Amino acid sequence: MDTGKIALPILKLAIPIMFIQVCQASLGLADTFVAGRYHVTDLAGTGLGSSLWTPVLTLITGVLYALVPKISASASTGRYAQMQQLFQHGKRITFILSAAGFVLIQLLAFICPLFIGDQQVATVTQQYLHYIGFGMPGLIYLVLNRFFCEGNSCLKPVIITTVVLFGVNLLLNFSLVNGWGCLPELGGAGCGLATAISVTLGAVMIHYLARHQIPSAFPATAITINTKETKAIFLEGLPVGISIVVEVLALTLLAFFASSLGTTVIAAHQIAINIALVVFMIPLALSSAATIRIAHFSGHQQQENAIRTSSAALSLTVVYGAGMAVLINWYITPLLTGFSHHQEVQLLLKALLSYIALFQFADAIMIVASGILRGMQEFVKPLVATFLAYWVFILPLSYIVGVRGWWWSEPGIQVIWSLLIAGLSGAAVVLVIQVRRKLKYQFFGQVQPAES
């Protein structure tokens, strides 16, 4: 199989996945847009609420992601009975995660006034989270069905549902926040109710579409499954969820470090992180596509195609990262005024562009290498690499050197970004080496040597 035939299926999967991720990210953008037009207090309340419940969803999504390579491997070999059992395992895990997610978000709603200084903002956040909690079962069931579609390389139900979900959510946001028609005027809290209603409808819709598109993936009647297998899948997915949350929390803490360097610094840092996160969506889609394709070839024990697929995915990532680095350095400068009218923020942000370019390059390689490993059902090593990079290297040194100024002439945000790049580059190299080792010993009964 030539390189073109290997790379094309990756892109065919990655492009719609990228579209899906952009639409899902737009749900939060819709909340921000509508609440911001209503009142600044409601904008702050929904923003804080979103920051509290998003890590919960991230952890849950990561746990369910362990199903994707298993589904892809089953689909590639036509083991439909096994796939149906996986769906039953997924439903059981979804039920547990839904209950846990609901309780945790309601708990966050009750305690958030204790650490939010402004009482009006705290009230909006609390009401917003109460509503969001009731949407968790639907949202998690939607994620389960999405992963089953992705594992079967059948993205049409996901795309249709995501587009409809975005439209319904936006309409409900305007209606419930502003009290259109006979609906109550809930302010920023209405964004939470709009999300809860729209994701519940989305869960029903995607399941209906998926059952008609890939009926073999879903059991026609109830089937018996082994509880120990359900627990094993849950424990496999837990490192995936934790690794993503570890990164999210680390970036949040870095923002806190930046805040100690002044208002101008934190403004420039937050804009820089947001630019990097938008750029990051394409490597994230490539990572998901690589997971699915590698799992497909692993199911068939096709070592050569798995090696070529991993090489193609990493090559596409390098090309994208290099191209994006050029665009960020040379062409984004005229757009900086759109992020802030503050001249000092613009100057500092301009100075950070080279750091953003290098950061997204290292982060892209790291996430795609992690996706390849997950395609071979290796979930722990990406977690270990992410944890060591952020919590052992980047965060401690960022505080000691970047904030306190020890061992350096003076503290600064550039020091923090330099450490961020160095840590992620090291993690990326380690994960690429692990990909090579895993591919070499994964197939044909070869035994991987013990690591020293």
Protein Blocks (a to p, Z undefined) as FASTA:
>chain_A
ZZklmmmmmmmmmmmmmmmmmmmmmmmmmmmmmmmmmomklmmmmmmmmmmmmmmmmmmm
mmmmmmmmmmmmmmmnopaklmmmmmmmmmmmmmmmmmmmmmmmmmmmmmmmmmmmblml
mmmmmmmmmmmmmmmmmmmmmmmmmmmmmmnopaklmmmmmmmmmmmmmmmmmmmmnopa
jbccebjmlmmmmmmmmmmmmmmmmmmmmmmmmmmlpcfbdcdddfklmmmmmmmmmmmm
mmmmmmmmmmmmmmmmmmmnojklmmmmmmmmmmmmmmmmmmmmmmmmmmmmmmmmmmno
paklmmmmmmmmmmmmmmmmmmmmmmmmmmmmmmmmmmpccfklmmmmmmmmmmmmmmmm
mmmmmmmmmmmmmmnopaklmmmmmmmmmmmmmmmmmmmmmmnopaiabdcfklmmmmmm
mmmmmmmmmmmmmmmmmmmmmgghiacdddZZ
